[in-house]
């Protein structure tokens, strides 16, 4: 056990608490940049579309929420000018959405830099490897395979 007792904290609790570092940084940066009306999960949609070229339907699947709530999120992003519905159909990100996505990207970069300063590049690489392994476990369970015991 470590001197600070952190070895006794279960991984799910650590993951939940750690996720807040990015969420809080993103929310703060959005507010500072004048985008305080981005709804919950809106940064995920905007960041994915603008920063990674992800299609909106793939991002919606990743959110995994109930269809009415996800559709409400998209409607809100359109109403607030972050997304638009072109005549050809579908959704596209607006200049306002791209500006908000830039704030999201800056917030993530700031947390990444702080994390690298605290852990070292090798520590961050190990963290990424562990998180990717957890994703593989989740995907296997979604396919009906129980986790190894």
Legacy VTK file of the C-alpha trace (Angstrom):
# vtk DataFile Version 3.0
C-alpha trace
ASCII
DATASET POLYDATA
POINTS 149 float
0.000 0.000 0.000
1.225 3.502 -0.776
1.740 6.016 1.999
-1.241 8.093 0.859
-3.642 5.115 0.812
-4.484 5.525 -2.880
-3.717 1.856 -3.592
-6.949 0.966 -1.797
-9.158 3.037 -4.116
-10.821 0.749 -6.672
-10.171 1.488 -10.341
-13.795 2.347 -11.218
-13.773 5.071 -8.561
-10.460 6.398 -9.837
-11.711 6.437 -13.429
-14.870 8.284 -12.473
-12.988 10.896 -10.458
-10.244 11.300 -13.076
-12.731 11.828 -15.908
-13.745 15.028 -14.169
-10.346 16.599 -14.908
-11.142 16.806 -18.610
-14.809 17.634 -18.064
-14.053 20.514 -15.720
-11.273 21.886 -17.939
-13.535 21.762 -20.991
-16.458 23.398 -19.187
-14.212 26.168 -17.805
-12.628 26.848 -21.207
-16.029 26.936 -22.921
-17.331 29.437 -20.364
-14.195 31.605 -20.691
-14.600 31.609 -24.482
-18.259 32.660 -24.283
-19.798 29.272 -25.003
-21.504 28.760 -21.656
-24.631 27.460 -23.390
-23.046 24.267 -24.758
-25.236 21.507 -23.308
-23.974 18.440 -21.501
-22.333 16.090 -24.043
-22.360 18.904 -26.603
-18.588 19.302 -26.334
-18.201 15.613 -27.238
-20.261 16.063 -30.408
-18.630 19.354 -31.434
-15.103 18.214 -30.606
-15.559 14.932 -32.433
-16.925 16.584 -35.551
-14.505 19.518 -35.768
-11.335 18.111 -34.238
-11.497 14.525 -35.483
-13.777 14.622 -38.538
-16.076 12.076 -36.922
-19.534 11.663 -38.427
-22.377 12.761 -36.163
-24.087 9.345 -36.309
-20.944 7.629 -34.996
-20.652 10.145 -32.176
-24.306 9.646 -31.297
-23.709 5.868 -31.098
-20.726 6.463 -28.804
-22.911 8.511 -26.450
-25.153 5.485 -26.147
-28.024 7.385 -24.582
-31.717 7.031 -25.249
-32.653 8.246 -28.707
-35.009 11.040 -27.553
-32.357 12.565 -25.274
-29.658 12.380 -27.958
-32.015 13.901 -30.535
-32.793 16.637 -28.015
-29.058 17.308 -27.651
-28.662 17.665 -31.412
-31.737 19.905 -31.626
-30.316 22.121 -28.879
-26.970 22.380 -30.686
-28.832 23.462 -33.829
-31.023 25.958 -31.936
-27.956 27.517 -30.298
-26.080 27.832 -33.586
-23.412 25.171 -33.098
-24.789 22.855 -35.782
-26.841 23.540 -38.897
-29.148 21.491 -41.060
-28.178 22.131 -44.687
-30.738 21.833 -47.488
-29.224 18.483 -48.495
-30.059 17.082 -45.052
-27.927 15.838 -42.217
-26.034 18.044 -39.793
-22.940 20.153 -40.242
-20.874 22.118 -37.793
-21.080 25.915 -37.988
-18.352 28.503 -37.461
-19.678 28.932 -33.908
-19.440 25.171 -33.418
-15.874 25.134 -34.744
-14.908 27.939 -32.360
-16.384 26.018 -29.421
-14.571 22.879 -30.600
-11.299 24.847 -30.622
-11.923 25.713 -26.966
-12.533 22.016 -26.257
-9.292 21.093 -28.037
-7.338 23.707 -26.042
-8.747 22.425 -22.749
-7.850 18.824 -23.577
-4.338 19.866 -24.615
-3.852 21.729 -21.331
-4.874 18.703 -19.253
-2.717 16.420 -21.427
0.303 18.691 -20.873
-0.290 18.786 -17.120
-0.681 15.004 -17.032
2.566 14.494 -18.960
4.373 16.832 -16.566
3.090 14.816 -13.601
3.598 11.301 -14.993
6.260 11.435 -17.715
5.670 10.388 -21.326
6.158 6.710 -20.373
3.598 7.049 -17.584
1.066 8.557 -19.983
1.783 5.773 -22.489
1.125 3.174 -19.765
-2.110 4.907 -18.804
-3.241 4.918 -22.451
-2.372 1.229 -22.769
-4.452 0.411 -19.688
-7.421 2.443 -20.893
-7.273 0.786 -24.320
-7.279 -2.619 -22.594
-10.403 -1.595 -20.664
-12.056 -0.611 -23.955
-11.222 -4.036 -25.385
-12.777 -5.685 -22.323
-15.937 -3.582 -22.719
-16.191 -4.434 -26.411
-15.768 -8.133 -25.692
-18.538 -7.966 -23.077
-20.789 -6.180 -25.584
-20.183 -9.139 -27.901
-21.297 -11.491 -25.120
-17.894 -12.565 -23.828
-17.594 -12.328 -20.036
-14.401 -10.787 -18.637
-11.643 -13.258 -17.787
-11.645 -14.251 -14.144
LINES 1 150
149 0 1 2 3 4 5 6 7 8 9 10 11 12 13 14 15 16 17 18 19 20 21 22 23 24 25 26 27 28 29 30 31 32 33 34 35 36 37 38 39 40 41 42 43 44 45 46 47 48 49 50 51 52 53 54 55 56 57 58 59 60 61 62 63 64 65 66 67 68 69 70 71 72 73 74 75 76 77 78 79 80 81 82 83 84 85 86 87 88 89 90 91 92 93 94 95 96 97 98 99 100 101 102 103 104 105 106 107 108 109 110 111 112 113 114 115 116 117 118 119 120 121 122 123 124 125 126 127 128 129 130 131 132 133 134 135 136 137 138 139 140 141 142 143 144 145 146 147 148
